[in-house]
Amino acid sequence: MGRAFEFRKGAKLKRWGKMSRIFPKLGKAITVAAKEGGPDPEMNARLRTAILNAKAENMPKENIDRAIQRAVGKDAVDFTEIVFEGKGPHGVLIVCECATDNNNRTVANLKSFFNKCGGQLMTNGAFDFMFEKKSVFIFPKPAMDLEELEMELIDAGLDELEEHEGEVTVLAEYNDFGAMSAKLHDLGIEPTKSKRERFATNPVEFTEDQMADIEKLMDKLDEDDDVAEIFTNIA
């Protein structure tokens, strides 16, 4: 099976978040997107996607509006996006995409989490060759013919399109996330899920006991509000 099917099964990333931690992270994603491209989702593909993802998790409209206001209001917060890479217990590779207003705090927290769990932060870029970066979009099969859809999406950076049980998964180049999101919007297609994803090029199987150690670290990382996304090489 192709990478699209693997993503749909969730083989590349396990979600450890609980609802109490999802909303702050979704809100921060909205704020960062609005700060980068403006508060109008019709003109800002990244913000439109962040709002759709928030709505998919039943985030209230007032929370979404407040998150946008934090990017443009008089008390606007300036977040910096940064990627941290580390080795966890049993050699698991972990990439954390963060959005922070205090880089020193974020570095100190992540270093503490890794150290306490038998791992260590690595130099940024150390794992670049171990992960393939793609933009992923999932949506119900549209009325239009899939071959026609494929032709429409090629100029927006289409890499792979696959349909399975009435659901279509589209993979595009990592830097074409905005272009693909805008193209789907123009075609009247609103994804039920869309994100930038890192696929491990050589996934590794871990034992149940090893996973118990690894998940202790994953829980700590997921509890940190500065950590937006976590990717691993877990098969």
N, C-alpha and C positions, 0 to 999 in steps of 0.2 A: 504494500500500500504506500501511497505517497505521503509527503510531509503534511499535506492538508488533513488527511484522515488521522494522522498521528496527533495533530494539534486538537482535532475535534474530540479525540478520546481523552485528552488531557495528559498524555504520556510525558510531556516535556516539563510540566510545571504543576506542582501541587499547591493548592491554596490553603493557607493556614488561618486566614483572617476570620474574625467573628464580626457580627453586625455592628457591635459597639466601636469597632476599629475601622470599619469600611467607610462610613460617612466622612470622617475627617480626611481620609486619604483621597476619596472622591472629590471632596470640596477643595483640597489643595490642588488636585489635577485641573479642576475648573479654573481656579485662580491663576495658576501658572499659564494656562492656555489663553485666558483673557488678557493677561499682562503681555503676553507675546504678540498676539494678533488682534487685539481689540475685543470689546464686549459684545459685538453683534455676531451671533452664531451663523447667520446667513453669509457673512463675509469671512468667517474664521472657521475653517474646516476642523482644526484641532479642538476648538471650543465646542463645536457642534457634536463632535464625537464624545468629548468628556461629559457633556450633558446627557447624551443618549445612554452612555454607560451608567451614569448616576441614576437616571430614570429606570434603567433595567434592574437596579438594586432597590427600587422604591424609595429613593431619596426624595424628601418633600421639596416642593417648588420653592418654598421660602429659604430652605438651605442652599439650593442652587443659586437663587438670587443673591443671597448674602456672600456666597463664594465669589460671584462675579464682581460684586461691589468692593470686595477686599482688594481687587486688582486695579480699580479705577477711582475709588473714593478718596477722601482726604486722608484717611488712615490706611492707605494702600500698603500692602506688605510686599517686599521685594524678595522673591525666592530665587535661589540659584539651583540649577539642575546639575548633578554630579553623579558619576558612576564609581562605585567602590567594588573591588574584587578581593576575594579571600579564599583560603582553603579552610574547610571545616574539619570536623573529626572524620577519620578514616579516608582523608584525602579528597572529600567531596569538593567540587568547585562551585563557588557561589558568587553570583553577580548581583549587586544591589543598585537599583536606580533610585536616586534620592532627590528630593526637592527640599531645600532648607533655607532658613533665614539666618542660620548661625552655623557656619561650616565647622568651627572648632568643636561645638557641641556634638555635631553629627559624627565627626571623626572619633572623638573620645568615646561616644556611646558604642559605635560599631567595633572599635578596637577592644573595648571591654567585653562585649558579647563574644567575639571570636576567641579572645584569650581565655575566658572563663570556661569555654566549651571545648578547649583543646585544639583551637585553630589559630589562624593569624591572618591579618590583612596583608595583601600583596600590593606590589606596584601596579598602578593603573595601566591597563593595556596588556597585562601579563597573559590574559586569557582570550585576547581578541581572536586568535586563530582557532580557539576551541569552541567557538560559538558562531553560528551563521545568523545574521540579523535580517529579519523580514517583517513586512507589514502584513497583518492578517485581518481579514474581514469575513464575517459569517452572517448569512441572511437567508430567509426562506426563498425557495426557488421562485423566480419571477415568471411572469406570463410570457416574456419574450424568449425566443429560442436561445439556448445556451451558446451555440456557435456564434450567433449574432452578438450576444453579450460579450463573448470572448474577444471578438473583433473590436467592439466598442472600447474595451478596457486596455487594449494593447498599448496605446499611446500614453496611458496613465501609469505605465510601468508594470503591467501584468506579468507575473512570473509563472503562476500555476492557477488553474481553476478546476475545481472538482465538485461534483454533486453526489450527495449520499442521503438517501431517505428523505428527499424533499428539502434538503438544506444544502446551500452552496457555500463553499469556502474558497476565498480568493487570497492568494499570496502575491505580494508585490515587493519591489525593492524597498529597503528600509527607509531611504530618503524620499520615496514617492508616496509616503503615507498621506500627505495633504492632497496631492494630485489625485490619488485614487479615491479618497474620501469625497472630494469635490465632484469627481466624475460619477460616482455612484449616486450622489445627491441629485445631480443633473438628470440622471436616468430614473429618478423617483424611487431609488432603492435605499432604504435605511437599515443598516446592519443591526443585528441584535447583539453583536459583539465585534469590537474592532480594537486593535492594539498593535504596538510594536513589540515583536517577540524575538527572543534569542533562542535558537535551537542548538542544543549541544551536538557537535559533529561526531562525538564518540560517547554516547550515553553509557553509564556504568551501572551495573546491578549491585545493590547492597543487601546484606542480610537483614533480617528482622531486628536483630540486636543492634546492628550498626545504624539502622534507620531510627531506632529509638534515641540514640545519641545525637544523630543529625537533626532530628525534629526538635530537640531541646534548643538548639541554636536557631533553627528556623522560627520557632515561637518567639524567641527574644527579638529577633530582627523584625518580625511582623508586628510586634507590639509597639515598635518605635514609629511615631507619626512621620518622621522624616523619610522613612523607607517607603517608596511608592510601589516598586515592583521587585520581585525576587526571582532569579533564574538559577537553575542548577544543571549539573550533568547527570542527574538521577534518571535512570531508564524508566 
